[in-house]
């Protein structure tokens, strides 16, 4: 594999870095729920430059650039700790472009492109986390509306978002993935209740209750019972920016600086650990580029993306663990940077797909094994 970014792409990287200078203290990558007004302004500023629609087709109002441009953009944003890539401009917008009708695209895409409209994924449920085919929230057709009943759980940033990208069962109870449909549901609709679930890093996930919520049938995206294939397509579009290596690179740099300031950087054991962690970060970079390479060449990227997620998770945890071990109590003081990274690393194996699920994908897709055996 050889990936060389063009001179034009490297100039874009430099432009992004200059743009991000005022946002380098924002820290919205970890604490978006605590910094949402500022993060939203960042997204608006990106929208003004067309960057939220960087790889959308020009026919949909985008800039028509390829995945490498998106990779550069969100890798730099992650390194700057400014924000995570918004789901609205990615999974939601791409699905609307591909499967929405003209009226839906006209209604939703301009506000997403400008950074004004943001979505939370309403997929997981208390008894259907990684196994989405088993979800129970129902959407029953009643004339020109659907009535939604049930509970979602662990929704990121739902307390601040404008809409939910809602996955609900429209088929029979035993229809599994064949009976699911996608909807747009505004958070302010009657019957929607959002309850916070505090997380160890000081932010929150959310539980979302739908109590006889009426959603216009015009806000169903794609065919009834057709969500399973649509979701797979949207996920494939996002694989190159889901886990940017810039985040892990910054983790290591920050922890190396902390150890230096603590007077520990000359310890031979610390130096060996940092060297090993630098190798792990390089591995994460390689995995990220493998995903990008596969996408640019139109090859299946599911296994590469799963391996990337595993490497990313392991590196995050190993960096945080090493600093905790060497720094002792000082590294675990509430409010310290090592403490934040350690707390955040504790649930890295869950967000974006559990490590167990990712290993199953690698076993099945790359090694040809039956992950259940």
Secondary structure as GFF3:
##gff-version 3
##sequence-region A 1 373
A	DSSP	alpha_helix	7	20	.	.	.	ID=ss1
A	DSSP	three_ten_helix	21	23	.	.	.	ID=ss2
A	DSSP	alpha_helix	28	31	.	.	.	ID=ss3
A	DSSP	three_ten_helix	32	34	.	.	.	ID=ss4
A	DSSP	alpha_helix	36	48	.	.	.	ID=ss5
A	DSSP	three_ten_helix	51	53	.	.	.	ID=ss6
A	DSSP	three_ten_helix	58	60	.	.	.	ID=ss7
A	DSSP	alpha_helix	67	79	.	.	.	ID=ss8
A	DSSP	pi_helix	88	92	.	.	.	ID=ss9
A	DSSP	alpha_helix	93	99	.	.	.	ID=ss10
A	DSSP	alpha_helix	102	113	.	.	.	ID=ss11
A	DSSP	beta_strand	119	122	.	.	.	ID=ss12
A	DSSP	three_ten_helix	132	134	.	.	.	ID=ss13
A	DSSP	beta_strand	138	142	.	.	.	ID=ss14
A	DSSP	beta_strand	145	153	.	.	.	ID=ss15
A	DSSP	beta_strand	163	169	.	.	.	ID=ss16
A	DSSP	three_ten_helix	176	179	.	.	.	ID=ss17
A	DSSP	beta_strand	180	186	.	.	.	ID=ss18
A	DSSP	beta_strand	192	198	.	.	.	ID=ss19
A	DSSP	beta_strand	204	216	.	.	.	ID=ss20
A	DSSP	three_ten_helix	217	219	.	.	.	ID=ss21
A	DSSP	beta_strand	220	221	.	.	.	ID=ss22
A	DSSP	alpha_helix	227	238	.	.	.	ID=ss23
A	DSSP	alpha_helix	245	261	.	.	.	ID=ss24
A	DSSP	alpha_helix	268	296	.	.	.	ID=ss25
A	DSSP	alpha_helix	302	327	.	.	.	ID=ss26
A	DSSP	three_ten_helix	328	332	.	.	.	ID=ss27
A	DSSP	alpha_helix	337	345	.	.	.	ID=ss28
A	DSSP	alpha_helix	355	361	.	.	.	ID=ss29
A	DSSP	pi_helix	362	366	.	.	.	ID=ss30
###
